Amino acid sequence: MQRLPSEVAGAWVSQAERMARIVIDRLNLILDNASAGNYTSYEAFA
């Protein structure tokens, strides 16, 4: 089944948005832990 380029691009963009949100959430978690004085927050990457 062939998909239109616009459909493929739309799926790629939505996937990239999900990945970006996950990365941003983890960065925010790390920054929150760092500001709280917990610099060894390996659980943020779990």
Secondary structure, DSSP 4 states (H G I P E B T S, - for coil): ----HHHHHHHHHHHHHHHHHHHHHHHHHHHHHHHTT----GGGG-
